[in-house]
Amino acid sequence: MKIVILGAGQVGTSVAESLVSEANDITVVDIDGARLRQLQDRLDLRTVTGSAAHPAVLKSAGIEDADMLIAVTQSDETNLVACKIAAHLYNVPTRIARIRAPQYLANKQLFEPECFAVDYAICPEQLITDYLVKLVQFPEALQVLEFADGRVSLVAVRAFEGGPLVGHQLQDLRKHIPNFDVRVAAIFRGDRPIVPEGTTVVETGDEVFCLAASQNIRRVMQELRRQDKPVRRVMIAGGGNIGLRLARALEEDYSVKIVEHDKHRCEELSTRLDKALLLQGDVTDESLLEAENVDEMDLFVAVTNNDENNIMSCLLAKSMGARRVVALINRHSYVDLLQSGQIDIAISPAQATIGSLLARVRRGDISEVHSLRRGAAEALEAVVHGDAASCRVVGRQIDQIELPKGTTIAAVVRNEEVLMAHHDTVIQSGDHAIVFVTNKKMVPKVEKLFQVSAGFL
């Protein structure tokens, strides 16, 4: 697939890294030539320096025969104009735009073909806010993801010493919770993926990915991890777009404090929040955190635009007694370094966003893509089409399907029914298959597996 990516920031770079590894023809456009040179030194792709909203620049990037445009510059207006040009001058089949301003997102007519012709708009800030809200609702989890319109949930938890399943085989899980079905989709022990089998023994510290019908997921988590007290008090460090969205999402049901250093931004926040308590100050100020009883906080979330401030404020809050701390960190190397240390969860904005983009790029009918373990693995929701003659999965038991190494079909959603996948489960046309891929390099093979042959009508 020939793809033009506009913007070489965190999101654009992460998308390029993911797609280049899957043998796509990628061109990246940005006004910063030095940034593009760094990107080209690391990845096998083309780059073009210039404004993403100029037709001549887009033409130089090969927009005339591109299959897809992904506009993820920092400017909403640039992204919108680029999509308009791509649609009406060059007839690019698929156009994706990063849109951050609520005023644009609230008016869907702007994205219609007769206007800016955006096929799909993504809002990274809202995606990250949704991600954080799930962590508030499930305080024991490292990650919470949904499939099939919320009917199925995938939850990552760290197995704790003395937990009901630690030291036992996975097949014993059915003895603990006999009334409903659950599937352990994958286990990571350190950085090593383990394909789960019935005889696999869960060890302390394992990162366990469990899949179940959404109404059953809390009971499943109790088998792997001591249930934490519910979150009631939240402190948010940073009153930017994400901090504001998160505060608005939580203030009705939780006690929320938000710390912002800029006085004018505090004044603006005061007009947009109803119940959250606003504090002007430095998020790394120990005396401020102490005065505001950070030791009583169930959750401290640092979402400023400065990685170092997020890291230091979380470390400080944790040392002062905050029960759980979450840091938003843009630099990928920092995320890997800090995850599972004193900072409970380190979130990469690019990795939290990229799944929404990848779902539009994947070949075959892929309706959901979630990036796992900072991009090392993926969970896909593939819609099955065709018949036994045209598709390599239809009418076959799972143990008869030649799945790529490290790939697991963990569940099947058939109409409204959620079926945990077992070796004798037969895949039918119309099923939504939840597929776990521990090695991202195997994703193209998984896509081909679910594709329908050209002769099928």
Buried (B, 14 or more C-beta within 10 A) or exposed (E): BBBBBBBBBBBBBBBBBBBBBBEBBBBBBBBEEEBBEBBBEEBEBBBBBBBBBBBEBBBBBBBEEBBBBBBBBEBBEBBBBBBBBBBEEBEBEBBBBBBBEBEBBEEEEBBEEEBBBBBBBBBBBBBBBBBBBBBBBBBBBBBBBBBBEEBBBBBBBBBBEEBBBBBBEBEBBEEBBEEBBBBBBBBBBEEEBBBBEEEBBBBEBBBBBBBBBBEBBBBBBBBBBEEBEEBEBBBBBBBBBBBBBBBBBBBEEBBBBBBBBEEEBBEBBEEEBEEBBBBBBBBBBBEBBEEBBBEEBBBBBBBBEBBEBBBBBBBBBBBBBBBBBBBBBBEBEBBBEBBBEEBBBBBBBBBBBBBBBBBBBBBBBBBBBBBBBBBBBBBBBBBBBBEEEBBBBBBBEBEEBEBBEBBBBBBBBBEEEBBBBEEEBEBBBEBBBBBBBBBBEBBBBBBEBBBBEEEEE
